[in-house]
Amino acid sequence: MARYQKMMWMVQCAKLKNELPALDRPPFPGELGQRIFENISKAAWAEWKDHSVLLINHYGLNLADPEAQKFLTGQMEAFLFSDGAEMPEGWSAPQQGKGTPQRK
């Protein structure tokens, strides 16, 4: 029985400025999906997914709304391909130990 090993592809990540493992496939169809596939690492994509959740929750985005989709796509491009991605206006990081239940 032949064993096939999945080959790990590497990309020069535009976000993290290092050669890192690539995504397995474009994250969505179209030109932007292909650009991300060719230039963004798995690690940077994972960072974007976490950041996108923060944006969705902070702004209460409805992803069925075309305006919300347009906003999120613009934020994604800024986050992945430029150095100037910013946190949402008025956002501050949660303080450790505050607002989270303690396990006993």
N, C-alpha and C positions, 0 to 999 in steps of 0.2 A: 504494500500500500504506500503510495507516494504521500509525503508530507509537504505541504506548502507553507512557507513562512511569509507572512505579510511583510512586505518591504517598507521600511520607514523612510518616508520622503522628508527632506529638509528644505526649509525656505530661509532666506535672509529676511527676517521679520522686520517690517517697516515700523512697527510699534515698539518692539523691545530691542531693536538694533543689534540683533545677534542671530546666528544661524541656529534654528531650532526646529523640532519636528513640525511638519505641516499638517493641515487639516486633511482628513481622509477624502473629502469631496467638497465642492463649493457649498457654502451654507444655504444658499438659495439661488434660483435661476437668474440669468441675466448678466450684464456686463459687470455690475458691482460685485455680485457673487463670485464671478471668475477672478476679479481683481483681488478680492479678499483671499481666495483660495491660493493664488500665486504669490501673495506678499505678506500674509499674516499667519503666525504660528498658532498651534493649538492653545498654547499658554495665553497668548494675547486675546484669542477668541473667548477663552474662559473668563478673562478679566472683563471683556466687553459684556458678556452675558450677565455677570454680576452687576456691572454698572447700569445696564439697561433695566434691570429689575428695580434698582434704586430710582432711576428716572421715571419709570412707569408708576411706581408707588408714590413718589414725591409729587408728581404732577397729576396723578389720578387719570392716566391715559387710558382711553378705550381703543384698543388696537384694531377694532372694526372701523374706526373713524379714519378716513383718508388723510385728514390733517394731522392726526396723531402719528400715523405711519410715516408721513413726510417729515415730521419733526424728529422722530426716532431715527430715521435713516440719515438725516443730516447730522444728528448727534453721533451716530455710529461712525460715519466718515471722519468726523473731527476727532473722535476718540482713537480710532485705529491709524489714521494717516497724518495726523499733525501733532505737534507737541503741546498744543494749547487747549486740550479738552478740560473743561471746567466742571466743578460740582454744581448742582442746582442752586439757584439763588435761595438764600435763607437756610440752606442745609448745613447741619453740623453733625459730626460723627457721634454716634451714641457713646455715652460714657460707660466704661466697663463697670459691671456690678449694679448699675441703676436700671430699674425697670425690668429686670429679668429675674424670674423666680429662682430662689436658691434651692438646690437639691440637698436633702438631708440623708 
